[in-house]
């Protein structure tokens, strides 16, 4: 994968400041973004059942951090950092009766690992003006939006109607629950046993990743520990837009400004 390089050009405007009248307009979109939830259990987790208020499950939390997958474009908003994401994850898990293990709690039975990030189509132009570019990371994008219960055969009903358009970029949260006992530190070669996975994603044109994460969790947390085909639901985030007004050139008094600095 080759990252796009950003080129910045500076045009000096002595004694001039270019001002744009900007008006922020929140909620100016046709509807909330569509959140795709891909949640399933592994073969090892076939007998797993989600927690209840009467029987909560205790976990240890870990992360692999932010992921930037596929093509990288200039001008994309910076990734949120861990201390912005993790409290939202913990709150969403708490609402689903997952409790963080501590000294005064029962011992943990799960290790929950999460990641956040964005993925863009990674395409290559084959040089044929009559043929569209070839997408190189189709499989990677399908693993984010589909489950083991979806039919991923090209031309299948799921590919044509149930799954979202994977030719567009997406923001995502990836959350997986492992059997705590499989993290035996005395045996580093022991295979980690994952029980369930939840991949929550939204088109990245709908909002920034930081704006998307609360909507992803609010819409998708009910599916933690569940098993089924992927589903797309209306999220609860409304997109903000910016209207660009008329450009105005404002002259500055350079001599006056310089004398002020000398005081």
Secondary structure, DSSP 4 states (H G I P E B T S, - for coil): --PPPP-------TTEEEEEEEEEEET-SSSPPEEEEEEEE-STTTT-----SSS-EEEEEEEEEEEEEE---TTPPPPPPHHHHHHHHHHHHHHTTEEE--TTSPPP-EEEEEEEEEEE--EE--S-TTSPPEES-HHHHHHHH--TTS--STT-HIIIIIS--TTS-EEEEEEEEEEGGG--TT-TTSPP-EEEEEEEEEETTSS-HHHHHHHHHHHHGGGTT--S--EEEE-S---EEEEEEEEEEEE--HHHHHHHHH-
